[in-house]
Amino acid sequence: DDLVARLTVQACRQLGLSLVYTELMDFDGGEMYFHEETRLIGSTFADCIHSYPQCAVVGLQYASGKVTVNPAKDYRLQQGDKVVVLAADDHAIRLGTKPAINSAFLVKQRFPPPSQPEKLLMLGWNDKSPIIIRELDRYMPPGSELTLVSSYDVSKLFDEEVPMLSNLRCEYWTSSTSDRAILDGLDLTQYHHALVLAYSKHLDQQECDAQTLMTLLNLRDICDEEAHRCGLLSEMLDIRNRELAEVTRADDFIVSDRLVSLVLSQVTENKHIMRIFEDLFHKEGSEPFLKPAEHYVPLGTDVNFYQVAESAILKNETALGYRIKSLHYDSDAHYGLRLNPLKSDLIRFSEGDQIIVLAETDV
């Protein structure tokens, strides 16, 4: 519950992030390897990023055993250090030569994130809800507001399990979350994000997902009528219902049970992997972000991923891949997500495309 709740908090403010985590956890999309390469001893971490043409470098495991993602770019590898890479298989973990990078294709300036208060709508309640609210309080800018609506009376649970909040002002009431008239009355245009949680304590799995789908259909229809761009994130319980849910054009889904299964499978394969996930889910460390492509390279120009990675390095970030806006709702194209692209392949980014990076939360 704790892991899924933390991911839900990150994903509701960064739509598409659950796809990134699923790809990192899923053996089908590549695996994380801890690779010791003596030829890189003395090289900086920035050099390591460019040294693997077919792998995305994620972080380091130091000789002491400590694991970190997105370490300092000027750190020089020492004896016993291992590079953590995302690769299609172990045969792809081969060193290559860094090509010359044209600085004209690099965007060097930084883009601080906005710190304006946000308004978030939460529909539904389950055991993860108190954890999600506490985590949201840590992530949301001061002065932010959360509106919670549940079909079941959770006032006692809320008062008992949600402590005093620092950044969030929260209001909640009991009302149907799938009734169109109720949803119309919420004035969706005032919210930046909407999160739909499954009633897993009150309904069986299929009933939960059916209610979620009904809510999503209504929310998307309201957004269309109001010409309002509100990011929709929902929790699904059965992976088989995700394809059905695509008709709602929800921006992102958290499939709780599948994520837990994927993490357990990864840890069974390599116990050190859990240290990577712990670092990613820790607010004080680095975590994945989807940031505008124009923050890294010029739009409408053919570039390769070496150039994207170099631009990220200049911002003390680690680039892992990208997401194409025109493919957001195309399941056959993996919703536009591409992790660990071949660094030499050319790509032309357009407005709305994003670069997936590991970065500090305050950068």
KAJO-V12561 format. One record per residue. N is the residue number from 0. RES is the residue in three letters. SS is DSSP state (@ for helix, = for strand, . for the rest). D_CENTER is the distance of its C-alpha to the mean C-alpha in Angstrom with 2 decimals. Layout:
N|RES|SS|D_CENTER, N|RES|SS|D_CENTER
This chain:
0|ASP|.|16.93, 1|ASP|@|15.74, 2|LEU|@|12.83, 3|VAL|@|11.78, 4|ALA|@|12.52, 5|ARG|@|10.41, 6|LEU|@|7.24, 7|THR|@|8.73, 8|VAL|@|9.35, 9|GLN|@|6.10, 10|ALA|@|5.04, 11|CYS|@|8.66, 12|ARG|@|8.73, 13|GLN|.|6.03, 14|LEU|.|6.99, 15|GLY|.|5.95, 16|LEU|@|2.24, 17|SER|@|4.89, 18|LEU|@|6.83, 19|VAL|@|5.51, 20|TYR|@|6.07, 21|THR|@|9.07, 22|GLU|@|10.30, 23|LEU|@|10.34, 24|MET|@|12.15, 25|ASP|.|14.29, 26|PHE|@|17.58, 27|ASP|@|18.12, 28|GLY|@|15.63, 29|GLY|.|16.92, 30|GLU|=|17.35, 31|MET|=|17.01, 32|TYR|=|20.50, 33|PHE|=|22.26, 34|HIS|=|24.78, 35|GLU|.|27.80, 36|GLU|.|29.45, 37|THR|@|32.64, 38|ARG|@|32.95, 39|LEU|@|29.99, 40|ILE|.|31.67, 41|GLY|.|32.26, 42|SER|.|29.59, 43|THR|=|26.88, 44|PHE|@|23.20, 45|ALA|@|23.00, 46|ASP|@|25.70, 47|CYS|@|23.81, 48|ILE|@|20.89, 49|HIS|@|23.55, 50|SER|@|25.60, 51|TYR|.|23.67, 52|PRO|.|23.90, 53|GLN|.|22.30, 54|CYS|.|19.61, 55|ALA|=|16.43, 56|VAL|=|17.24, 57|VAL|=|14.63, 58|GLY|=|17.01, 59|LEU|=|20.37, 60|GLN|=|22.34, 61|TYR|.|25.35, 62|ALA|.|28.81, 63|SER|.|28.73, 64|GLY|.|25.94, 65|LYS|.|23.31, 66|VAL|=|19.88, 67|THR|=|17.60, 68|VAL|=|14.70, 69|ASN|.|15.36, 70|PRO|.|18.94, 71|ALA|.|21.52, 72|LYS|.|22.29, 73|ASP|.|26.02, 74|TYR|.|26.01, 75|ARG|=|28.56, 76|LEU|.|28.25, 77|GLN|.|30.99, 78|GLN|.|32.78, 79|GLY|.|30.76, 80|ASP|.|27.29, 81|LYS|=|24.89, 82|VAL|=|22.17, 83|VAL|=|18.96, 84|VAL|=|18.18, 85|LEU|=|16.18, 86|ALA|=|19.07, 87|ALA|.|20.35, 88|ASP|.|23.14, 89|ASP|@|25.24, 90|HIS|@|27.58, 91|ALA|@|25.03, 92|ILE|.|24.97, 93|ARG|.|27.73, 94|LEU|.|28.45, 95|GLY|.|29.15, 96|THR|.|30.58, 97|LYS|.|28.61, 98|PRO|.|29.94, 99|ALA|.|31.23, 100|ILE|.|28.58, 101|ASN|.|29.90, 102|SER|@|28.92, 103|ALA|@|29.61, 104|PHE|@|26.33, 105|LEU|.|24.27, 106|VAL|.|22.98, 107|LYS|.|23.81, 108|GLN|.|23.34, 109|ARG|.|20.50, 110|PHE|.|18.81, 111|PRO|.|18.36, 112|PRO|.|15.83, 113|PRO|.|17.80, 114|SER|.|18.91, 115|GLN|.|20.61, 116|PRO|.|20.57, 117|GLU|.|18.37, 118|LYS|=|19.42, 119|LEU|=|17.41, 120|LEU|=|19.02, 121|MET|=|18.52, 122|LEU|=|20.59, 123|GLY|.|21.52, 124|TRP|.|21.82, 125|ASN|.|21.54, 126|ASP|.|21.63, 127|LYS|.|18.00, 128|SER|@|18.68, 129|PRO|@|20.38, 130|ILE|@|17.66, 131|ILE|@|15.06, 132|ILE|@|17.64, 133|ARG|@|18.36, 134|GLU|@|14.79, 135|LEU|@|14.54, 136|ASP|@|17.82, 137|ARG|@|16.53, 138|TYR|@|13.68, 139|MET|.|15.54, 140|PRO|.|18.27, 141|PRO|.|21.79, 142|GLY|.|23.60, 143|SER|=|20.71, 144|GLU|=|21.73, 145|LEU|=|20.57, 146|THR|=|22.66, 147|LEU|=|22.70, 148|VAL|=|24.75, 149|SER|=|25.70, 150|SER|.|28.35, 151|TYR|.|29.53, 152|ASP|.|30.92, 153|VAL|.|28.50, 154|SER|@|30.27, 155|LYS|@|31.71, 156|LEU|@|28.49, 157|PHE|@|26.73, 158|ASP|@|29.61, 159|GLU|@|29.74, 160|GLU|@|26.12, 161|VAL|.|24.52, 162|PRO|.|26.12, 163|MET|.|26.96, 164|LEU|.|23.95, 165|SER|.|23.88, 166|ASN|.|21.65, 167|LEU|=|21.55, 168|ARG|=|24.57, 169|CYS|=|24.31, 170|GLU|=|26.58, 171|TYR|=|26.83, 172|TRP|=|29.28, 173|THR|=|30.19, 174|SER|.|30.27, 175|SER|.|29.26, 176|THR|.|25.69, 177|SER|.|26.67, 178|ASP|.|29.88, 179|ARG|@|29.73, 180|ALA|@|32.23, 181|ILE|@|30.25, 182|LEU|@|27.03, 183|ASP|@|29.16, 184|GLY|.|30.48, 185|LEU|.|27.15, 186|ASP|.|27.08, 187|LEU|@|23.54, 188|THR|@|24.01, 189|GLN|@|23.69, 190|TYR|.|20.06, 191|HIS|.|16.95, 192|HIS|=|14.68, 193|ALA|=|15.92, 194|LEU|=|14.69, 195|VAL|=|16.89, 196|LEU|.|17.41, 197|ALA|.|19.78, 198|TYR|.|23.25, 199|SER|.|23.23, 200|LYS|.|26.12, 201|HIS|.|28.34, 202|LEU|.|27.84, 203|ASP|.|27.59, 204|GLN|@|24.58, 205|GLN|@|25.80, 206|GLU|@|27.01, 207|CYS|@|23.68, 208|ASP|@|21.90, 209|ALA|@|24.89, 210|GLN|@|24.68, 211|THR|@|20.96, 212|LEU|@|21.86, 213|MET|@|24.79, 214|THR|@|22.85, 215|LEU|@|20.26, 216|LEU|@|23.21, 217|ASN|@|24.93, 218|LEU|@|22.04, 219|ARG|@|21.44, 220|ASP|@|25.22, 221|ILE|@|25.55, 222|CYS|@|22.96, 223|ASP|@|24.92, 224|GLU|@|28.21, 225|GLU|@|27.22, 226|ALA|.|25.49, 227|HIS|.|22.64, 228|ARG|.|19.02, 229|CYS|.|17.15, 230|GLY|=|13.55, 231|LEU|=|13.94, 232|LEU|=|11.69, 233|SER|=|13.75, 234|GLU|=|14.27, 235|MET|=|16.31, 236|LEU|.|18.54, 237|ASP|.|20.02, 238|ILE|.|18.13, 239|ARG|@|21.30, 240|ASN|@|20.76, 241|ARG|@|17.52, 242|GLU|@|19.76, 243|LEU|@|22.06, 244|ALA|@|19.38, 245|GLU|@|18.72, 246|VAL|@|21.90, 247|THR|@|20.31, 248|ARG|.|17.98, 249|ALA|.|15.26, 250|ASP|.|12.16, 251|ASP|=|9.85, 252|PHE|=|10.93, 253|ILE|=|10.41, 254|VAL|=|13.28, 255|SER|@|14.18, 256|ASP|@|17.04, 257|ARG|@|15.63, 258|LEU|@|12.68, 259|VAL|@|15.41, 260|SER|@|17.70, 261|LEU|@|15.49, 262|VAL|@|15.07, 263|LEU|@|18.82, 264|SER|@|19.69, 265|GLN|@|18.00, 266|VAL|@|19.73, 267|THR|@|22.94, 268|GLU|@|22.86, 269|ASN|.|22.15, 270|LYS|.|22.18, 271|HIS|.|20.81, 272|ILE|@|17.37, 273|MET|@|16.85, 274|ARG|@|17.36, 275|ILE|@|14.37, 276|PHE|@|12.09, 277|GLU|@|14.15, 278|ASP|@|13.67, 279|LEU|@|9.87, 280|PHE|.|10.07, 281|HIS|.|13.04, 282|LYS|.|12.94, 283|GLU|.|15.77, 284|GLY|.|14.31, 285|SER|=|11.84, 286|GLU|=|8.09, 287|PRO|=|5.62, 288|PHE|=|6.22, 289|LEU|=|7.28, 290|LYS|=|10.91, 291|PRO|=|14.11, 292|ALA|@|15.91, 293|GLU|@|19.10, 294|HIS|@|18.01, 295|TYR|.|18.58, 296|VAL|.|21.21, 297|PRO|.|23.65, 298|LEU|.|22.93, 299|GLY|.|25.43, 300|THR|.|26.39, 301|ASP|=|26.16, 302|VAL|=|24.19, 303|ASN|=|23.01, 304|PHE|@|19.98, 305|TYR|@|22.27, 306|GLN|@|22.55, 307|VAL|@|18.84, 308|ALA|@|18.47, 309|GLU|@|21.54, 310|SER|@|20.40, 311|ALA|@|17.22, 312|ILE|@|19.66, 313|LEU|@|21.79, 314|LYS|.|19.05, 315|ASN|.|18.51, 316|GLU|.|15.12, 317|THR|=|14.38, 318|ALA|=|13.44, 319|LEU|=|11.96, 320|GLY|=|12.22, 321|TYR|=|12.00, 322|ARG|=|11.63, 323|ILE|.|14.94, 324|LYS|@|15.43, 325|SER|@|18.62, 326|LEU|@|17.06, 327|HIS|.|14.31, 328|TYR|.|16.58, 329|ASP|.|18.12, 330|SER|@|17.39, 331|ASP|@|19.88, 332|ALA|@|17.90, 333|HIS|@|14.67, 334|TYR|@|13.54, 335|GLY|@|13.96, 336|LEU|=|11.40, 337|ARG|=|13.23, 338|LEU|=|12.25, 339|ASN|.|15.26, 340|PRO|.|17.62, 341|LEU|.|21.23, 342|LYS|.|21.68, 343|SER|.|25.03, 344|ASP|.|24.09, 345|LEU|=|24.55, 346|ILE|=|22.21, 347|ARG|=|22.81, 348|PHE|.|20.02, 349|SER|.|20.71, 350|GLU|.|19.91, 351|GLY|.|16.45, 352|ASP|.|15.02, 353|GLN|=|12.06, 354|ILE|=|11.70, 355|ILE|=|8.73, 356|VAL|=|9.87, 357|LEU|=|10.06, 358|ALA|=|11.79, 359|GLU|=|13.52, 360|THR|.|12.43, 361|ASP|.|15.92, 362|VAL|.|16.05
